[in-house]
């Protein structure tokens, strides 16, 4: 009998082809997945970090009474605190929506349609910021609440793809590349914004009109580039009990998820640490421009340039810390970044006013730790998620990432309301990084990965 030489007769060759096909499919989805960071990070960079805080504060001040207070819903609020309180309100709305979105996504297996709804709701609200002006501070607060909440819901669904499109050993790299794509997009748009803002008179625009165009352009960018992940990512089929609608099942599954998470106390320990230190990160991101413009008396062009520096260095920081994680493990690398965050805020407290060079130095420090701490936290958590519960557990992660990040802005706003000093407000955030460091240091991550039933990477 002659030897069989066809691929059909060679199980090894057939298995190799299947593995190669699966790897190619993963790479295609990964490349599409990166582009949601590319789409949405412009909102975080241009809207939340640079333009909206100072602009909405100026609109609120224009509407304020003689004592400097506005009165949304009849509540006296210092105009300088309105933006911070609006961020907190957006997070509280997200708390309600994110767990439901995660539970429905896992129950139905239809993450992509839900991602599309969240993405385009947020993009539309951001584009509508073009109509802010005069004394329309309430409209600005409403659009901020809708856009921020939509961003949070979309990130639940986006992050839940990570365990499905990357093997355990790929996740640190894939997550870091996603953040790098995002910061690259933020850098590109900030350059465009800087040109428009600096040259607004040559374009026949007022300063306010230029700011509103910059705000709206972030929404258009978000909507345009969200098309790429929506084309490349695919939903995975799940089995659903007959006779139960996905929404009803989603609420029931949410309750079951909260109960189920008690079976993984080490995963919960990580989430608690992340909740605290990430609250500090998100507050620094959203309030830095207010600190620069109101306390340090810096020009808007200086703030744009500083945030552009953050975006550029965050790309290098995310990729560089991803490499450090392969050497030292994600946990140790994150702990190092938290120590750097605390030092950065302490330096920021002592910055002299009207000295842009020192603000740029502070921006450089933030940029080098920002992307890496976020990317590695996401990839580390992906190892702690039981298989088949990705969207549910990432909804809990997003509650820690964005949904419970109302405490920091609230502390920031209250500190300013009581003391009238943004320096006191910024230094109050150090406690989030110090406490987060202590709690994360106590989490035995290898045991946590094993308890979740996942393979333990060589370095974690």
N, C-alpha and C positions, 0 to 999 in steps of 0.2 A: 504494500500500500504506500502510495507516495505521501510525503509530508505535506500537511496543509500549511499554506503560506498566506492565505488571505487574512485581512483584518478581522473577518467574521470568526475565524478560527483562533484568533489571538485575543483572549479576554483582557490581557494586559494592555494591548494597543487600544482596544475599545474603551477600557477604563481611562486610559490616558487622554483619549479624545474627549470623553465626557468631562473629565476634570478641566481640560483646556477650555471647553465650551462654557463650563460653569464659571471659570475664572474670567473669561472674556465678558460674560454677562455681568459679573460683579463689577468689573472695571467700568463698563458702560454706565451702570447705575451710579457708581461712585462719582464719575465725572458729571453726570446730571445733578447728583445730590449736592456737589460743591456749589453749584450755581444758585441754590436758594440762599446760601450765605452771601453770595455775590449780589443777589437781588435785594435782600432785606437789610444788609449792613449799611447801606447808604442812608436808610431811615435813622438808624442808631447814630451814625456819624454826623450827618448834616442837620437832621431835624432835632433829635433828642439832645445831642451833645453840644452843638454849636448854636443854631439859630433860634429854636423855639423858646428856650428858656429866657434869654435876654429880650426877645421880641414880645413874647406874651407878658413878661413882667412890665415892659414899657406900656403895653396896651392896658394892663390892669392899673398901672399908675395913672394913666390918662383918665380912667374911669373912677379913680379913688376920690374919697371925700377929703375935706381939709386936713383930717388927721392921718391920711395915708391909708385908709381902709376901704376895701370893696366889701359888698354884702351879698354874695351868692346865697340864694335861699334864705335871705335874712340873717345870715351868720356873718359877724364882723371878722374879716380876714385881712391881715396886713398884705398890701399889694405885693411886696417882695416875697411873701410865702405862698402866693397863689399857685405858682408853677409846681412847687414841691408837693403841695396838697393835691393838685390834679394828678400828678404821677401816682401818688398813693391811692387815689380813687380808681385810677385805671387798673391798678394791681388788684384791688378788691373785686372789681368786676371779673377780672381774669380768674380769680380764685373760684368763682362760681362756674365759669365756662370750661376751664381746662380739664378738670377730672371727667366731666361728661364727654368731652370730645375724645379723650383717650379711651374711655370705656367703650364708647360707640365704635371707635375705630377698631379696637381689638375684637369686639363682638361681631362686627360685620366684615372685617377685613378690608374696608374701603377707606383707607387713609387718604388716598389721593384726592377724591372729590371734596373731602372735608378740608384738606390743605388748600385746595383751590378757593373755596368759599372764604376761609380765614384770610388768605393772602390778598384776595381782591377787595374784601371789605376794608382791610387796613390800607391798601394802596389807594382806594377811593377816598377814604377819610384824610389821608395825607395830601392827596392832590387838592382836596377842597380847602386846605389851609391857605390857598391863594386868596381866598375871600376874607381873610382876617384883616382887620384894619380899624382905625378909629378907636372906639371904646368896646369892641366886640370881644371882650375877654371871656365871656361865658361861652361863645361859639368856639373860641380857641381851646378852652378847657374841655368842652364836649368832644371836639375832634381828637384831641390828645387822648382822652379816655378810650374812644373807639379804636383809634390806631394802635395804641399800646396793648389793649386787650386782644385785638386781632393778631398782633405780632406774637403774643404769648401763646395763644391757641395754636397758631401755625407752627411754632417751634416745638410744641409737644409732638405734633405729627411728624415733623421733619426729623427730629432727633430719634424718634422711634424706628426710623429706617436703619440707623447705624448698625445695630446688631444683625440685621437681615442682609446688609450689603457688604459687610466686612467680617473677615474671620477674626478670632480673638487677637492674633498677633498683628493684624493690620490696623486695629482700631485707633491706637495712638496716632499713627501716621495719617490715616484717613481723616480723623477728627481735626488734627492740626492743619491739614491742607484745606479743610473746609473753612476754618477761621482765617487762614492766610488768603483764600479767595475773597472772603468778606472784607478784610482790611484792604486788599488791593482795590476793590470796588470803591470803598470809602475814600481812598486816596485819590482815585481818578476824579470822582465827583467833587471832592473838596477843591481840587485844582480848578475845575470849571467854575465852582461857586466863588472862589477867590477872585478869578478874573472878572466875573460878572459883578461882584460886590464892589471891588476896587474901582472898576471902570463904569459904574452905573450911570454916571453923568454922560459919558461918551455914548452910551446906548440910549440916552433919552429917558432914563428911569430915575425915580426918586430912590432914596436909600430903602424906604419901606417896601416899595414895589420890587426892588432887587431881592430883598429878603423873602418876600412872598413867592417869587418865582423860584428861588432856591428850595423853599419848602415844598412847593408843588412838584418840582422836578424829581424829588426823591420818591414821591408816589408814582410818577410815571415810570421811573427806573424799576421800582419794585414790581409793578405790574408787568412790564415788558420782559424782564429776565426770569420771572417766575414761570414763564412758559417752558423754559428748558427743563427744569426738574419735573414739571408736570407731564412732559412728553417722555422722559426717560425712566422715571421711577415706575415700578409696577406694584400692584396690590397682590397680596398673597391670600389664597382662599382659606376660609375657616369654616368650621362646622357650627351651625347655629340651631338651637332647638326650634322645632316647628311650632308655629302658632304664636311666637313672641316677636313683637316689633322691635326693631333695633334701638329705638329711643327708650322704651320701657326697659328692655334688657340692659341698656347702657346704664340707667340709674341703678338697677339691681346689681349690675356688675361692679359699679363704683363702690357700693357698700361692701360687696364681697372682696374687692381689691384692698380696701382699708383693713378688713379683717385678715386677709391673706398676708399682708405685709408684716403683721405681728409674728408670723412664722419665720421672718428673716430679720431678727433684731440688729444684726451687724449692718445690713443694708440701711435700716432705719437710722443707725448711729451715724453712718456716712452722710445721709440726707440731712440730719440735724446739723452736723458740722458745716455742710455745704450751704444750708439755709442761712446760717449766720455769716460766714465770711463772704458769700456771694451777695448778701444784702449790702455789705459795705462796697463791693465792687460796683454793683448797679447804681448805688447812690452817688459814688464818685463820678461815674460816667454821666449821669443825668444832671448833676449839680455843678460840675467843674466850670462850665461857661458862666453860670451865675456868680460863682466865686471870683472868676477872673474879671468879669465886667463890673460887678458891684463893689467888691472889696479891694481888688488890686487896681481898679480903674484903668483897665486895658481896653484898647480899641478892638472893634469887631474883627478887623483884618488880622490883628495879632492872635485872637482866639482861633480864627480859621487856620492860620499858619501853624499854631500849636497843635491843634487837633489833627491836621494833616501830618505833622511829625509823628504823632501817636499812631496814626494809621500805618505809616511806612515802617516804623520800628516794630509795630505789633506783628507785621508779617514775619519779620526776622525773628521776633520773640517767640511766636507760635511755632515756627519751624525749628528754631534753636532749642526750645524747651522740649519739643518732641524728641529731638536727638538726645537730650539729657535724660529724658525718661527711659530711653532704651539702655542707658548706662546705669542710672541710679534707681530707676523705677518711678512710676507716676506719682506715688504718694510722697516720696521724699522731695521730688521736684516741686510739687504743689506747696509743700510746707515751706520750702525756700522762697517761693513766690509770695506767700503770705507775710513772711518776715519783711520782704522787700516792700510790700504794700504799706505796712505799718511805718517803716522808715520814711517812705515817700510822703505820707500824710503829715508826719512830724515836721519834715522839711517844708512842706507847703504852708504850715501854720506860720512859719517865720518869714515867708517871702515878703520883701518890701514892695510897696505899691509902686505902680508906674515904672516897673523895670522888666521889660519884656524878656530880656536874656535869661533871667532866673526862672520865669514862667516856662520858657522853652526847655530849660534844664529839667524842670519838674515833669513836663510833658514827655521828655525822653525817658525818664525813669518809669512813668506809667506805661508807656508803649512797650517797653522791654518785658514787662511782667503781665500785661493785660491779656494778650491773646493766648499765651501759654497756659496761664492759670485756668482760663475758661475751657480751652480745648482739652486739656488733660483731665479736668474734672468730668467732662462729658464722657470721655473714653473710659475713665476709671469706673464710672457708674454703670456703663454698658456691660461690664463684667459681673456686676452684682444683680442683674435682672434675670429672673427665671425665664427659661425659653417659653415662648408663646404669650408672654405678658408684657411685651415691649412697650406698646402704646400706653397701657394702664400705668406701668411703673414710670415711664417717662412723663406722664401727666403729673405724677407726684414729684418728679425731678423738676419739672417746670414750675410747680408750686413753690419749690425751694429756689429755683432760678429767678423767676419773675413774679409768680403768684403771691409769694410771701415777702417780696422785696418792697413792701410798703412801709416797713418799720424804719428803715434807714432814712428815706425821704421825710417821713413824719418826724423822726428825731431831729433831722437837719432843719426842717421848717419850724418846729417848736423851739429849738435852741435859738434860731434867729428871732423868732417872735418874742421870746423872753428877754434875750440879751441885746438884740439889735446888732450882733456881730457875726459876720460870716466866718471869721477865724474860729470863733468858739464852735460854730456849726461844723466846720470841716474837721477839727481835731476830735470832735465827739465820735467820729466814725472809726477811730483807731480800735475801740473796744470790740468792734465786729471782727476785725482781723486777728486780734489777740485771742479772743475766745474761740474763734473758728480753728485757729492753729492748735490750741490745746485739745479740742474735741477730736479733730482729725488725727492727731498724733496717737490718740488712744484706740483708733479703729484698727484691728488686725485684718488687713485687706485680703491676705491669702486665705484665711479662714472664711472671710465673707464670701469670696468667690466660690470656694468649695461648698459652702452652705447653700448657695444659690443653684448648685448643680452644674456649674460651668467649669471648663478646663482652666487651669491656672497658668497664665503666661510665665515665661522664664523670668521676666522682670516686671514687677508691678508695685 
